[in-house]
Amino acid sequence: MTDKPHLFRGPLKKVERRYVKVGGDARLSIKGIGNAQVRAKGGVLNLPKVLYVPGLGVNLLSGTALCEAGLRGSFDQHALYMHDRKGRLVL
C-alpha cells in the first residue's frame, strides 16, 4: 500500500467502497490498485496489485507479495533481507 501516486506505472484500476483500517478505528478509502515500481538497494522492484490509499502516510510492503514477485527473505536481529533468485541482496 502507498499514498504516493508517482510510484505507479500505468493506469490504476478503480476500487469502489473499499477501506483499510488504520490507527484506532479510523478507515482510509482505497482509491485504486495497480503496478508500482520501487527503488531498492539492488535496483528496481516492480510490484503488482499495489493499493493506492491517499493519506496513508507510509509505504507498506507485504512479505507475501515480495515472495510472489520472486524474492526470498531472511532476517536477523538487525534487519529483514530480501534476495532475488540469483541470491543478490535487493532490499
C-alpha positions in Angstrom: 0.0 0.0 0.0 1.1 3.5 -0.7 -0.2 7.1 -0.8 2.4 8.1 -3.5 0.8 8.1 -6.9 4.2 8.7 -8.7 5.2 5.1 -7.8 2.6 3.6 -10.1 3.3 2.6 -13.7 0.3 2.6 -16.0 -3.3 3.3 -15.1 -4.9 2.5 -11.8 -7.9 0.3 -11.7 -10.6 2.0 -9.6 -11.7 0.3 -6.4 -15.2 1.0 -5.2 -16.2 1.3 -1.5 -13.1 -0.5 -0.1 -11.3 0.7 3.0 -8.2 -0.1 5.1 -8.2 0.2 8.9 -5.5 2.4 10.4 -4.7 3.6 14.0 -7.7 3.3 16.3 -10.9 2.9 14.5 -10.1 5.2 11.6 -10.5 4.0 8.0 -8.9 5.2 4.8 -10.5 4.8 1.4 -8.7 2.7 -1.2 -8.8 4.7 -4.4 -7.2 2.3 -6.8 -4.9 -0.7 -7.5 -2.1 -1.0 -9.9 1.5 -1.9 -10.6 4.1 0.1 -8.7 7.8 0.4 -9.1 10.1 0.9 -6.0 13.8 1.5 -5.9 15.8 -0.7 -3.6 19.4 -1.5 -2.9 19.7 -3.9 -5.7 17.8 -2.0 -8.3 14.2 -1.6 -9.1 11.3 -3.8 -8.0 8.1 -4.0 -10.0 5.2 -5.0 -7.7 1.7 -5.9 -8.9 -1.6 -5.3 -7.1 -0.4 -2.3 -5.0 -3.2 -0.4 -3.3 -3.3 3.4 -3.7 -4.5 4.8 -0.3 -4.4 8.6 -0.1 -3.4 9.9 3.3 -1.8 6.6 4.4 1.5 8.4 5.3 3.8 5.4 4.8 4.6 2.7 2.3 3.7 -0.8 3.5 5.1 -3.9 1.8 3.6 -7.4 2.1 6.2 -10.2 2.7 3.9 -12.5 0.7 3.7 -10.1 -2.2 7.5 -9.8 -2.3 7.8 -13.6 -2.4 5.2 -13.7 -5.1 7.4 -11.2 -7.1 10.2 -13.8 -6.9 12.2 -12.6 -3.9 13.2 -14.7 -0.9 13.5 -13.3 2.6 15.5 -13.9 5.7 16.1 -11.8 8.9 18.3 -11.5 11.9 18.2 -9.3 15.0 19.0 -6.2 12.9 17.0 -6.3 9.7 14.9 -8.1 7.1 16.8 -9.1 3.9 15.2 -9.8 0.5 17.2 -11.6 -2.2 16.4 -12.2 -5.9 16.5 -15.7 -7.5 20.3 -15.4 -8.0 20.9 -14.7 -4.3 21.6 -11.0 -4.8 20.5 -8.7 -2.0 17.8 -6.3 -3.3 16.1 -5.0 -0.1 
